[in-house]
Amino acid sequence: MKKIVATLMVLVIAQTVQAQKGFKPIFDGKTTTGWHTYGKTNVGAGWKVEDGVLHFDPEAAKNGQGGDIVTDAEYENFHLKVDWKVAPKANSGIIFYINENPQKYKNTYETGLEMQVLDNDGHPDGKITKHRAGDLYDLIQSKSEPVKPVGEWNTAEVVCKNGKLTYVLNGVIIVETVLWDDAFKALVAGSKFKAWPGFGTFKKGKIALQDHGDNVWYRNILIKEWNTMETTTGCK
């Protein structure tokens, strides 16, 4: 029996490794190495690493110790995977293609696109179309809502490949669109971002986790990159 259990464990581990092939962690589960608060050089005390999880604690973020954190590196064509969960009534977001120029853009969301992270039932944004969990924030509503109950872990994926953007939540494709073409520009022109000239214009940038003043947790943050015109497609 012990041999069978051991064999099964080896198979599960092998399958997990194969599933993550080509991905690398951008959060080591122990420190905030590779990240910094937007416009700063370090990460504030509001972001805590706890048992392999990155937790934003609003109580610890007082006195200027919060803020969105961004990757040190920039990404162009990538497949991001990240697990998230929120506290009741909480709001956060995964923001990408950020141009970190705080003199010109004071916030991550002035340039970056967002995958909404939210308690749909408890937060006021849940009553707004295109502001619910998994939406391309304020631009495209999710095709479906496979989000799990508050307090449970969700697995989000953001795939950006040669201008095609795909959102996946808990294994379900929920948003598919093309960036930077006339149709996309029309979406921006009809959104709250229409007066922001830098919004959604950058084709390479940093990735952020948002401080929206609420408790949120992230873990298993992985990324795979492709060359600009590599032909591999899909979310595999």
Secondary structure, DSSP 8 states (H G I E B T S, - for coil): -HHHHHHHHHHHHHHHHHHTTT-EESS-SS--TTEEETTSSS--TTEEEETTEEEE-TTTTTTTT---EEESS-BSSEEEEEEEEE-TT-EEEEEEEE---TTT-SSGGGT-EEEEEE-TTTSGGGGSTT-STTSBTTTB--S------TTS-EEEEEEEETTEEEEEETTEEEEEEESSSHHHHHHHHTSTTTT-TTTT--SSBEEEE---SS-EEEEEEEEEE--TT----S--
